[in-house]
Amino acid sequence: MVEFRYQGVTLNGKPLRGTMLAPNRFEAKRKADKISRQYGLRHFTLHQRVLFNYEVRKGLNGRIQRGEIQAFTRQEVYEALSRQGYQIIKLRQKFFRLKLAVPQKELVFFIRLCADLLREKYSYDQILSMSLKSVENRTLRETIQQIHQDLIKGKEGHEVFRKHTAVLGKFAAYMMSVASTSGNMAEIYASLAKFLERSADFRRNVRSALFMPIIVLLACLGALAFYVMYLFPEIARLLLKFKIKIPPMTAAALAVSEFLQNNWLWLLLALAIPAAALISFFHSEKGRLLWHRWIISLPLVGSLFYKTSVEIFARFFHALYSGAGENIEVLKMAAESCRNTYLEKKIKEQVIPVMLREGQSLTEALERFEVFPQEAVASLRAGEEAGTLNEAALNLANFYETETRHKMARVIDMINVVMAIAVSMLISLITLLSSEIGFVAPTSPLAK
């Protein structure tokens, strides 16, 4: 997200200024035009916060200092540096800037460091200052610096962290904004670090398990494409030249080759258009809801995603419940943290209204609408009846963490088996086609 500032003069002659976050200038212009029409602004301007490179010195013989600063206009930079007594030698806007991605381990290190220092009763201001010296990634270091500056200015945590979703990730940015307004920052940061570590481990294990099988699979597909698109047509021309009968599998491969060569563009469009439409649909609110409902119903891996979402809900419910005041707000925030739109919608639109309207307990409402598995509801009910709901949520999260960790290992093994079978089938197909061609021979004159 990029920060923009709009300013203008109302019909009453009063100046109006504000800031907004938008993914690009086009979207910011659309929002700004709406504000301008709403208030009837004149002399309306819109500026994007950009980066400037500067060279300054103090006095005629002072040492030249170089640096970078973010501002909405060049004039603001001049005024800010002049107030500090600097003589400006050079100032130019930096148009092109290579922004490196933040490795997951760097982000986890930063969040884990925050959690540990918060437990040691360090202030968040001190933690951010110390993190600037510990974090190696330039992009993350600059992001931490901007967060620090915005918080010093008194901006709300939601506004500050949402601005950096591209670097921190949508989920991490949201949970960090929640932590900034809760009474238990250390617990939320620790839970977030644990979840990000597990996600990174799962992705790393899947990548390592699939690396060689995918390379072999791509090589086999390339060999098959070479056979079908180039080698078989050449062999067919040779066989037809000598009037040799083409074997059935080779004839079928030639028919496929001819079809692909004549219709490759239509086939590409037939695959690309539905794929683009599906991707666009699943990025919409309705599509995301349908996707999240479908993914927890998948065989084999559906329960893994389902229980992972329940684990996240329980872990963050434990962290928020221990420091937040209103239980309903805790439920809403925990639902938003579970990373499943379908479960979040059921909790917000079914569970919470029933609790408020009919006075049902949390576990009664969860069981009524079948939001969580029976064993999860039973575990929470035991804690609810004993007055230890907070501890029951933590125990449930730890139990599901152990279960999903073992299930992830089984899923990775299953993926390996499926990939091995697919590669074996491709190799067998190529071998069969090659062996059939090897037995082709011209008809003997004696056989006539």
C-alpha positions in Angstrom: 0.0 0.0 0.0 1.2 3.5 -0.9 0.4 6.6 1.2 -1.1 9.7 -0.5 -2.0 13.1 0.8 -4.9 15.2 -0.5 -5.6 18.8 0.3 -7.9 21.6 -0.9 -10.2 24.4 0.1 -13.8 23.9 1.0 -16.7 26.2 -0.2 -16.5 28.0 3.2 -12.8 28.8 2.5 -11.5 26.4 5.1 -8.5 24.2 4.2 -8.9 20.5 4.3 -6.1 18.0 4.4 -5.9 14.2 4.9 -4.0 11.1 4.0 -5.1 7.8 2.6 -3.6 4.4 1.7 -4.1 3.0 -1.8 -2.5 0.2 -3.9 -1.7 2.6 -6.8 -2.2 6.2 -7.9 -5.2 5.4 -10.1 -7.1 4.0 -7.0 -5.9 7.0 -4.9 -7.2 9.4 -7.6 -10.6 7.7 -7.6 -10.9 8.0 -3.8 -9.6 11.6 -3.8 -12.2 12.6 -6.5 -14.9 11.2 -4.3 -13.7 13.2 -1.3 -13.4 16.3 -3.5 -17.1 16.0 -4.7 -18.3 15.3 -1.2 -16.8 18.5 0.3 -16.9 20.6 -2.9 -13.1 21.2 -2.7 -11.3 23.8 -4.8 -7.6 24.0 -5.6 -7.5 20.2 -5.0 -4.1 18.5 -5.1 -3.0 14.9 -4.5 0.6 14.0 -3.7 2.2 10.6 -3.2 4.8 10.0 -0.5 8.0 9.4 -2.4 11.7 8.9 -1.7 14.3 11.7 -2.1 18.1 11.5 -2.2 19.9 14.4 -0.7 23.4 15.8 -0.1 23.7 18.4 2.6 26.3 20.0 4.9 26.4 22.4 7.8 28.3 25.6 7.1 30.7 26.2 4.2 33.3 23.8 5.4 31.1 21.2 6.9 31.3 17.5 5.9 29.0 16.5 3.1 26.3 14.1 4.3 24.2 11.9 2.0 20.9 10.1 2.8 17.4 9.3 1.9 14.1 10.8 3.1 10.5 10.2 2.4 8.1 13.1 1.8 5.1 14.2 -0.2 6.8 17.2 -2.0 10.3 18.5 -2.6 9.4 21.7 -0.7 8.8 19.7 2.5 12.3 18.2 2.3 13.9 21.6 1.8 12.0 23.0 4.8 12.8 20.0 7.0 16.5 20.0 6.3 16.8 23.8 6.5 15.2 23.8 9.9 17.9 21.5 11.1 20.5 24.0 9.9 21.7 22.1 6.8 22.7 23.7 3.5 21.2 21.7 0.7 23.7 20.8 -2.1 21.6 18.4 -4.1 18.1 17.0 -3.8 16.4 14.8 -6.3 13.5 12.3 -6.3 14.4 8.6 -6.6 12.2 7.2 -9.3 13.5 3.7 -9.6 14.2 1.7 -6.5 14.9 -2.0 -6.2 12.8 -3.2 -3.3 14.0 -6.7 -2.3 11.6 -9.2 -0.9 11.8 -9.9 2.8 12.8 -13.5 3.5 10.4 -15.3 5.8 13.1 -16.2 8.3 14.0 -12.4 8.6 10.3 -11.6 9.3 10.0 -14.4 11.9 13.3 -13.3 13.5 11.9 -9.8 13.9 8.6 -10.9 15.3 10.2 -13.4 17.7 12.6 -10.7 18.9 9.7 -8.4 19.6 7.9 -11.2 21.6 11.0 -12.0 23.7 11.8 -8.3 24.4 8.1 -7.6 25.3 8.3 -10.4 27.8 11.3 -8.7 29.3 9.2 -5.5 29.8 11.0 -3.4 27.1 8.9 -0.7 25.6 7.8 -1.0 22.0 9.7 2.1 21.1 12.9 0.6 22.5 12.3 -2.7 20.7 11.9 -1.0 17.3 15.1 1.0 17.9 17.0 -2.2 18.8 15.5 -4.1 15.8 16.9 -1.5 13.4 20.4 -2.6 14.5 19.6 -6.4 14.4 17.7 -6.8 11.1 19.9 -7.3 8.1 17.3 -7.1 5.3 17.2 -3.5 4.0 13.5 -3.5 3.0 12.5 -4.8 6.4 14.8 -2.4 8.2 13.3 0.6 6.3 9.8 -0.7 7.1 10.5 -0.9 10.8 11.9 2.6 10.7 8.7 3.9 9.0 6.6 2.1 11.5 8.6 3.6 14.4 8.3 7.1 12.9 4.5 6.8 12.4 3.9 5.5 15.9 5.9 8.4 17.3 3.6 10.7 15.4 0.7 9.2 17.2 -0.9 7.3 14.3 -3.2 4.4 15.0 -1.7 0.9 14.8 -4.3 -0.2 12.3 -3.3 2.6 9.9 0.4 2.1 10.5 0.7 -1.6 9.9 -1.9 -1.8 7.1 0.4 0.5 5.1 3.1 -2.2 5.1 1.1 -5.3 4.1 3.2 -5.8 1.0 6.3 -6.3 3.2 4.9 -7.9 6.3 2.1 -9.9 4.7 -1.6 -9.3 5.1 -2.0 -11.7 8.1 1.1 -10.5 10.0 0.2 -6.8 9.5 -3.3 -7.4 10.7 -2.2 -9.3 13.8 0.5 -6.7 14.6 -2.1 -4.0 14.4 -4.4 -6.0 16.8 -1.5 -6.5 19.2 -0.9 -2.7 19.3 -4.3 -2.1 20.8 -4.5 -5.2 23.1 -3.2 -5.7 26.6 -1.1 -8.8 25.7 1.3 -7.8 22.9 3.9 -10.4 23.9 1.5 -13.3 23.7 0.2 -12.3 20.3 3.6 -11.7 18.9 4.8 -15.1 20.2 1.7 -16.8 18.7 2.3 -15.0 15.4 5.9 -16.0 15.3 5.1 -19.7 16.0 2.5 -19.7 13.2 4.8 -18.1 10.7 7.6 -20.5 11.6 5.3 -23.5 11.0 4.1 -22.1 7.7 7.7 -21.5 6.6 8.7 -25.0 7.6 5.8 -26.5 5.7 6.6 -24.5 2.5 10.3 -25.4 2.8 9.6 -29.1 3.3 7.2 -29.1 0.3 9.7 -27.3 -1.9 12.5 -29.7 -0.9 10.3 -32.7 -1.5 9.0 -31.5 -4.8 12.2 -30.0 -6.3 13.7 -33.1 -8.0 10.3 -34.7 -8.9 9.2 -31.5 -10.6 12.5 -31.3 -12.5 12.2 -34.9 -13.7 8.5 -34.3 -14.6 9.3 -31.2 -16.6 12.1 -33.1 -18.4 9.7 -35.9 -19.2 7.0 -33.5 -20.5 9.7 -31.8 -22.6 10.8 -35.1 -24.1 7.2 -36.1 -24.8 6.5 -32.7 -26.5 9.7 -33.2 -28.6 8.6 -36.7 -29.6 5.0 -35.7 -30.5 5.7 -32.3 -32.1 8.9 -32.9 -34.0 10.3 -36.4 -34.0 7.1 -38.3 -34.9 6.2 -36.1 -37.9 9.7 -36.6 -39.2 9.5 -40.4 -38.8 6.0 -40.3 -40.4 7.4 -38.6 -43.5 10.1 -41.2 -43.7 7.7 -44.1 -43.4 5.3 -42.7 -45.9 8.2 -42.1 -48.3 9.0 -45.8 -48.3 5.3 -46.8 -48.1 5.7 -48.5 -44.7 2.6 -49.2 -42.6 2.6 -47.0 -39.5 2.0 -48.8 -36.2 -1.2 -47.9 -34.3 0.4 -46.1 -31.3 2.6 -44.1 -33.6 -0.4 -43.3 -35.8 -2.3 -42.0 -32.8 0.7 -39.9 -31.7 0.9 -38.4 -35.2 -2.8 -37.6 -35.1 -2.3 -35.8 -31.7 0.7 -34.0 -33.1 -1.2 -32.8 -36.2 -4.1 -31.6 -34.0 -1.8 -29.7 -31.6 0.1 -28.0 -34.4 -3.1 -26.9 -36.2 -5.0 -25.8 -33.1 -2.3 -24.7 -30.5 -3.6 -21.2 -30.3 -7.2 -22.2 -29.7 -6.1 -24.8 -27.1 -4.0 -22.1 -25.3 -7.0 -19.7 -25.2 -9.3 -22.5 -24.1 -7.0 -23.1 -21.1 -6.0 -19.5 -20.4 -9.5 -17.8 -20.5 -11.2 -20.2 -18.0 -8.1 -20.1 -15.7 -8.1 -16.3 -15.7 -11.8 -16.2 -15.0 -11.4 -18.7 -12.1 -8.5 -16.7 -10.6 -10.5 -13.5 -10.9 -13.6 -15.1 -9.4 -11.6 -16.6 -6.4 -10.1 -13.2 -5.7 -13.6 -11.7 -5.3 -15.4 -11.8 -1.9 -17.9 -14.4 -3.1 -15.3 -16.6 -4.8 -13.0 -16.4 -1.7 -15.8 -17.6 0.5 -16.6 -20.5 -1.8 -12.9 -21.4 -2.1 -12.4 -21.4 1.7 -15.5 -23.5 2.1 -14.4 -26.0 -0.5 -10.8 -26.3 0.6 -11.7 -27.6 4.1 -13.9 -30.2 2.5 -11.2 -31.7 0.4 -10.3 -35.4 1.0 -7.0 -36.1 2.8 -5.8 -32.4 3.0 -9.1 -30.8 3.9 -8.9 -31.7 7.6 -5.3 -30.4 7.7 -6.5 -26.9 6.5 -9.6 -27.1 8.7 -7.7 -27.9 11.9 -5.0 -25.4 11.2 -7.6 -22.7 11.0 -9.2 -23.9 14.3 -5.7 -23.9 15.9 -5.0 -20.3 14.8 -8.4 -19.3 16.1 -7.8 -21.0 19.5 -4.3 -19.6 19.8 -5.2 -16.0 19.1 -8.4 -16.3 21.2 -6.2 -17.3 24.1 -3.8 -14.4 23.5 -6.6 -11.8 23.1 -8.9 -13.1 25.8 -6.3 -12.8 28.4 -5.9 -9.1 27.9 -8.9 -7.8 26.0 -12.1 -6.7 27.7 -15.2 -7.5 25.7 -15.6 -11.1 24.8 -17.5 -10.3 21.6 -14.7 -8.2 20.2 -12.2 -11.0 21.1 -14.3 -13.4 19.1 -14.5 -11.1 16.1 -10.7 -10.6 16.1 -10.0 -14.3 16.6 -12.3 -15.1 13.7 -10.5 -12.6 11.5 -7.2 -14.2 12.4 -8.2 -17.8 11.4 -7.4 -17.2 7.8 -10.5 -18.8 6.5 -13.3 -16.5 5.2 -15.9 -19.2 5.5 -15.3 -19.9 9.2 -14.9 -16.2 9.9 -18.3 -15.5 8.3 -20.0 -18.2 10.2 -18.6 -17.0 13.5 -19.5 -13.3 12.8 -22.9 -13.8 11.2 -24.2 -16.8 13.0 -22.4 -17.6 16.2 -22.1 -14.1 17.6 -25.6 -12.9 16.8 -27.1 -16.1 18.5 -24.9 -15.5 21.6 -26.2 -11.9 21.8 -29.8 -12.5 20.9 -30.5 -15.8 22.7 -27.9 -15.7 25.4 -26.3 -19.0 24.3 -22.7 -19.8 25.4 -19.8 -19.9 22.9 -19.7 -23.7 22.7 -23.5 -24.0 22.3 -23.4 -21.6 19.4 -20.3 -23.3 17.8 -22.0 -26.7 18.1 -25.3 -25.5 16.8 -23.8 -24.2 13.5 -21.1 -26.9 13.2 -18.3 -24.4 13.0 -15.6 -26.5 14.6 -15.1 -30.3 14.9 -16.9 -32.1 17.7 -13.6 -32.7 19.7 -12.7 -29.0 19.5 -16.1 -28.0 20.8 -16.0 -30.6 23.6 -12.5 -29.4 24.7 -13.8 -25.7 24.8 -16.9 -26.8 26.6 -14.9 -28.5 29.4 -13.0 -25.3 29.9 -16.1 -23.2 29.7 -17.8 -25.2 32.5 -14.7 -25.2 34.7 -14.1 -21.5 34.2 -10.8 -22.1 32.4 -11.9 -21.3 28.8 -8.6 -19.4 28.2 -6.5 -22.4 29.2 -8.7 -24.8 27.2 -8.2 -22.7 24.1 -4.4 -22.9 24.5 -4.5 -26.7 25.1 -6.7 -27.1 22.0 -4.3 -25.0 19.9 -1.3 -27.1 21.2 -3.1 -30.4 20.5 -4.0 -29.4 16.9 -0.5 -28.0 16.3 1.0 -31.5 17.1 -1.7 -33.3 15.0 -1.3 -31.0 12.0 2.5 -31.2 12.2 2.4 -35.0 11.8 -0.3 -34.8 9.2 1.8 -32.3 7.2 4.6 -34.9 7.1 2.2 -37.5 5.8 0.9 -35.1 3.1 4.4 -34.4 1.9 5.1 -38.2 1.7 1.8 -38.6 -0.3 2.8 -35.8 -2.7 6.1 -37.6 -3.3 4.3 -40.8 -4.1 1.9 -39.1 -6.5 4.7 -37.3 -8.3 6.7 -40.5 -8.6 3.7 -42.3 -10.1 3.2 -39.5 -12.6 6.8 -39.5 -13.7 6.8 -43.3 -14.0 3.7 -43.1 -16.2 5.3 -40.5 -18.5 8.5 -42.5 -18.8 6.6 -45.7 -19.6 4.6 -43.8 -22.3 7.7 -42.5 -23.9 9.4 -45.9 -23.7 6.3 -47.6 -25.4 6.2 -45.1 -28.2 10.0 -45.5 -28.8 9.9 -49.3 -28.7 7.0 -49.5 -31.2 8.9 -47.4 -33.7 12.0 -49.5 -33.2 10.1 -52.6 -34.5 9.0 -50.8 -37.8 10.6 -52.4 -40.9 9.9 -52.3 -44.6 7.8 -55.1 -46.1 10.0 -57.8 -47.5 9.7 -58.5 -51.3 9.4 -62.2 -50.6 6.3 -61.6 -48.6 4.4 -60.4 -51.6 
